[in-house]
Amino acid sequence: MTNGPTPARLAESSRADIPARFGAPQAFTAVSFPVLGGALHVAGVPLEDVFLLLGGCGALGAAAVVAVGGGRRAASLAGAVLRAIAGK
């Protein structure tokens, strides 16, 4: 018997190491921000304040990603922001 990795173990470990591209946290954020913005506007909050609040929440989320993920994620986040601004 060998203690080395078998093909089945390699396949199992490689599937476990790949993070989900779109999961529940992303879906919750994608749905909750527009719903929260709409609810605040219906409640009488001016649009400028709604955008400021939601922009601040997004900035805090981005800062948390950078703080937890380190440089590699910061670079990919910056690239994504630049592509979004450029419309690509």
C-alpha positions as CSV (number, residue, x, y, z in Angstrom):
1,M,0.0,0.0,0.0
2,T,1.2,3.4,-0.8
3,N,0.6,6.5,1.2
4,G,1.0,8.8,-1.8
5,P,-1.9,10.6,-3.5
6,T,-4.1,8.4,-5.6
7,P,-6.0,9.8,-8.6
8,A,-9.2,9.7,-6.6
9,R,-7.6,11.7,-3.8
10,L,-6.2,14.2,-6.2
11,A,-9.5,14.8,-7.9
12,E,-11.3,15.1,-4.6
13,S,-8.8,17.6,-3.2
14,S,-8.7,19.7,-6.4
15,R,-12.5,20.0,-6.3
16,A,-12.4,21.0,-2.6
17,D,-9.8,23.7,-3.3
18,I,-11.7,25.6,-6.0
19,P,-13.9,28.3,-4.4
20,A,-17.4,28.9,-5.8
21,R,-17.5,31.8,-8.3
22,F,-21.0,32.9,-7.4
23,G,-22.7,31.7,-4.2
24,A,-25.2,32.8,-1.6
25,P,-23.1,35.7,-0.3
26,Q,-22.8,37.2,-3.8
27,A,-26.5,36.6,-4.6
28,F,-27.6,38.2,-1.3
29,T,-25.5,41.3,-1.9
30,A,-26.7,41.6,-5.5
31,V,-30.4,41.4,-4.4
32,S,-30.2,43.3,-1.1
33,F,-28.5,46.5,-2.3
34,P,-31.2,47.4,-4.9
35,V,-34.0,46.3,-2.5
36,L,-32.5,48.4,0.3
37,G,-32.0,51.4,-2.0
38,G,-35.6,51.1,-3.2
39,A,-37.0,50.8,0.3
40,L,-35.1,53.8,1.5
41,H,-36.3,55.9,-1.4
42,V,-39.9,54.8,-0.9
43,A,-39.5,55.7,2.8
44,G,-38.6,59.3,1.8
45,V,-34.8,59.3,1.9
46,P,-33.4,61.6,-0.8
47,L,-31.6,59.7,-3.6
48,E,-28.3,61.4,-2.9
49,D,-28.3,60.0,0.6
50,V,-29.3,56.5,-0.6
51,F,-26.4,56.5,-3.1
52,L,-24.0,57.8,-0.4
53,L,-25.1,55.1,2.0
54,L,-24.9,52.2,-0.5
55,G,-21.6,53.5,-1.9
56,G,-20.2,53.6,1.7
57,C,-21.4,50.0,2.2
58,G,-19.7,49.0,-1.0
59,A,-16.5,50.7,0.0
60,L,-16.5,49.0,3.4
61,G,-17.0,45.7,1.7
62,A,-14.1,46.3,-0.7
63,A,-11.9,47.4,2.2
64,A,-12.7,44.1,4.0
65,V,-11.8,42.1,0.9
66,V,-8.5,43.9,0.6
67,A,-7.8,43.5,4.4
68,V,-8.6,39.8,4.4
69,G,-7.3,38.8,1.0
70,G,-4.0,40.8,0.9
71,G,-2.2,42.0,-2.2
72,R,-3.4,39.5,-4.7
73,R,-7.0,40.2,-4.1
74,A,-6.4,43.9,-3.9
75,A,-4.8,43.8,-7.4
76,S,-7.7,41.8,-8.8
77,L,-10.2,44.1,-7.2
78,A,-8.5,47.2,-8.6
79,G,-8.4,45.6,-12.0
80,A,-12.2,44.8,-11.8
81,V,-12.9,48.4,-10.7
82,L,-10.9,49.8,-13.6
83,R,-12.6,47.5,-16.1
84,A,-16.0,48.5,-14.7
85,I,-15.1,52.2,-15.0
86,A,-13.9,51.7,-18.6
87,G,-17.0,49.8,-19.5
88,K,-15.2,46.7,-20.6
